[in-house]
Amino acid sequence: MISPVLPSYSRANLSFVKGEGSWMIEADGRRFLDFTSGIAVLALGHGHPKVVETLKAQAEKLWHTSNLYQVPEQIALAERLVDHTFADTVFFCNSGTEAAELAIKMARKYRDANGEPERTTILTFEGAFHGRSMAAISAAGTEKLVKGFGPLLPGFRHLPFGDHDALRAAAAEPDVGAIMVEPVQGESGIRPLPDVCLKGLRDLCDEHGLLLILDEIQCGMGRTGKLFAHEWAGITPDIMLVAKGIGGGFPLGALLATEEAAKGMTAGTHGSTYGGNPLGCAVGATVMDEITSDGFLDAVNRKAGYLRQRLEGLVDAHPDIFETVRGSGLMLGLKCKVTNLDVVSAGYEQGLLSVPAGDNVVRILPALTITEEEIGEGISRLDAAAIALENRAAAE
Ligand SMILES: *Cc1c(COP(=O)(O)O)cnc(C)c1O
């Protein structure tokens, strides 16, 4: 008999009743060090006092008004995002997928507004992940995402990762209007786009009048040590998708755009009942204030350097278990030689939570507020997990 919850996830047999900073606690009191932060969602960790206080204070005042009216919390968060980024304007939604949907709609509407209705094709890359709606899976094109869900939405061309000639040729096609890409691919195994490639993409977009759409849903909001990952390359997109970390655990997504890219999106062209609700936006403003506060990102970069060095040490110590470390900031991947799911499970035995990803990678995505001491503790637990896997292999 089917479970009351649709069985569309393969879940670990763990269940938590409380979170404290970088720790998650089961009903029996067992504590797990959290190297997942809810898949890059809890940027400030579990139960951050300022976030909790903001949510409580807003809950006492006003939860929801709809977008029939001005929403001051929405304006306040939009102003912060505009102040700190390339963007001129922001639309709020409730998830990354919704931001991806709007990006696709906006890119098409832009061409409509420009009188170039034939330029609807968006170039995307192998290994991409933009969410689970029909448009988002059609954009990614990955077999695992689309199998059995056809017919897919037309209007996407999927390019191999890192094939510059294919990209150059595709960008020059008359039906192409935009390029959509993650600066660091998350789901497919922490694959960063080198800075020079991001610069090259920007140049290519400028050359052919294409919109550059960056999906920073996982790699944004301080995760790589800059507020947004593309800042490392010194370029700006035309449209950017944000979600996960921005809500610090409250469901919140946003699409950021230049005035030019947004010019087709006039009154009545898009909307969301819950999008931009006062609860989510109040929390988002607190998260933004923390991440952009003096020294916050410097600390992320210091901790990221330390974590990376300790992970390299683990790879050296366990060459039969791990192959390499890759990624950026606190968005790191351990490419495994044994099955990544076995490493994640062995971590559970040691009270350590990590996230499996594509390409046999284990994702290490701690809260940006994790301490060096907690990083050290997490490494000890991963070390113990690797030893347990080595012992098991030796016993077979
Ligand atoms: C998580 C993620 C999404 C989808 O976000 P949801 O909030 O799950 O809809 C899209 N793109 C990237 C890069 C992601 O990591």
The ligand as an SDF file (V2000), in Angstrom:
LIG
                    3D

 15 15  0  0  0  0  0  0  0  0999 V2000
   17.3570   23.8300   -5.5520 C   0  0  0  0  0  0  0  0  0  0  0  0
   17.6120   24.3950   -6.8830 C   0  0  0  0  0  0  0  0  0  0  0  0
   16.5590   24.7640   -7.7300 C   0  0  0  0  0  0  0  0  0  0  0  0
   15.1070   24.5110   -7.3860 C   0  0  0  0  0  0  0  0  0  0  0  0
   14.7090   25.2020   -6.2470 O   0  0  0  0  0  0  0  0  0  0  0  0
   13.3850   24.7280   -5.4550 P   0  0  0  0  0  0  0  0  0  0  0  0
   13.2860   25.7140   -4.3280 O   0  0  0  0  0  0  0  0  0  0  0  0
   13.6140   23.3240   -5.0150 O   0  0  0  0  0  0  0  0  0  0  0  0
   12.2450   24.8370   -6.3820 O   0  0  0  0  0  0  0  0  0  0  0  0
   16.8800   25.3460   -8.9510 C   0  0  0  0  0  0  0  0  0  0  0  0
   18.1560   25.5580   -9.3130 N   0  0  0  0  0  0  0  0  0  0  0  0
   19.1810   25.2320   -8.5160 C   0  0  0  0  0  0  0  0  0  0  0  0
   20.5800   25.5290   -8.9530 C   0  0  0  0  0  0  0  0  0  0  0  0
   18.9560   24.6160   -7.2850 C   0  0  0  0  0  0  0  0  0  0  0  0
   19.9870   24.2630   -6.5150 O   0  0  0  0  0  0  0  0  0  0  0  0
  1  2  1  0
  2  3  1  0
  2 14  2  0
  3  4  1  0
  3 10  2  0
  4  5  1  0
  5  6  1  0
  6  7  2  0
  6  8  1  0
  6  9  1  0
 10 11  1  0
 11 12  2  0
 12 13  1  0
 12 14  1  0
 14 15  1  0
M  END
$$$$
